[in-house]
Amino acid sequence: MALESAPLEDVADLFTQILLERSDQETRERVLPREDPAELRQLLDLEVPEEGLELKEVGERLRKLVRHTPITASGSFFNQLYGGREPASLLGEVVASALNSSMYTYKVGGAQVLVELELLRQMGRRIGFEHADGVFTPGGSLSNLTGLLLARDRARPRAREEGVGGRRLRVYTSSQSHYSVTKAVGLIGIGLENLVRVPVDERGRMDPVALDAVICADLAKGYQPMMVNATAGTTVLGAFDSLEEIADVCERRGLWLHVDGAFGGSAVLDPDQAHLLAGCERADSVAWDAHKVMGAQLSCSVVLVRERGLLSASLDENASYLFQGDEEELNPGTRSLQCGRRNDALKLWTLWQSLGNQGMAGRVARLRRLALHAARLVQKASDLHLVRDPEFLTVCFRVDGIRAEDLCAELTERGLAMVGYAMVDGEAVVRLALVNAQADEAELDRLFEGLRMIAKDVRAALVA
């Protein structure tokens, strides 16, 4: 029996079995040590068969593949700015895949489009956009790209028709901003030479005085300043740029302000951390990832725009075979970089329905408490040293006697945790990302006990 003719009941049963087996594996192993890719190619059945396989055999191959996939849903995953698994979000993800709706028109999306519009309204109001325009994207990189594209079209209204000619446009961002901003500047024709890196203070925040100075210098040289990209939650230190002061500069100079809140945007959900986004309501566009701190299944991001109509002005194209009815608001494809677009809104909706506003605020608050607990564990240990006090949900530190790269690799190899490292002040340090709601204080206690034991072993080996 070919896969396409298999009863849905069999597919559902197989999915449930694989999910439960994976959950059991996550409980037993927590972390999957790195495996050699050449050995995995030999072990796994990856080649496409000449003839179709029975569903049962496909399932066996899939089972084996899952067993050898790195574990990101256990409480021991601290490597990236996502992690864990929220059951309600998984439910929405599975249903969205089963529905197989493309989110470009109300005609084919129906009620799912209304879900997306409601979430955009909610998230827009959270950051201070009373009548936000917006669209879901596959991730923060595409949300940032969209923001830069709108800024370009504001600076050069006929850029879509004529290209980017004339005076050289300039984009300003901090030296700690996400690499997707660099990518986007190259993609939209501004040129990487016109991306200006603005210095940061000791906490990793863009210096507004330095920003104004470089803009002034560029004007004197004949450049055309176009946009400032401010960061709400930098990838390594979790720093929040001073949005109020940067907004003052942008208003004074007539520049578009984009806020990359892919990581830190969720801080507005917790009353005790919302002040970190003060001034965000003055931005022109904002990127916000729900698959990070909010816990939605990957991937789930939005770009929000304060002024309605700008997204469609920059992105809408005539497609009579597609946009055949309904008002523009009901056809998200007119506001998206994509044509075919999967339904990323439903998994966030089911998650938010499950937690409610209070539960979502509690989730963000709890993650902050975990970050502070980790920082205290560092401060209490004589052989550990905080690089900075944590601004948000990342904790960066050094460990005496062992390189951060080696420590992180050994943590995974011993099955203790998956943790990453990053460069701070020209030095590789451990970067612990506390966005995984499956973790708790006991998990962190075990992690720090394990990493200190690894460091002790290394120091003892050096002495011997």
Protein Blocks (a to p, Z undefined) as FASTA:
>chain_A
ZZklpcfklmmmmmmmmmmmmmmmmmmnopacdddfklmmmmpcfbccfbdcdfklmmmm
mmmmmmmgccfkbmkbckbccedjdfklmmmmmmmmmnopafkbfklnmmmmmmmmmmmm
mmmmmnopabacddddfbjklmmmmmmmmmmmmmmmmlmmnopehjdddddddfkbcfkl
mmmmmmnonopklpccddddfkopacfklmmmmmmmmmmnopacfbdcddehifklopac
dfklmmmmmmmnopacdddfklmmmmmmpmklmmmmgoklmpmbdcddfklmnopacddd
ddddfbghjlmmmmgccdfklmngdjfklmmklmcfbfcdcdfklmmmmmmmmnommlmm
mmmmmmmmmmmmmmmmmmmpmkbccfbdcfblcccdddehiafklmmmmmmmnomaccdd
ddeehiacdddddfbfkbcfklmmmmmmmmmmmmmmmmmmmmZZ
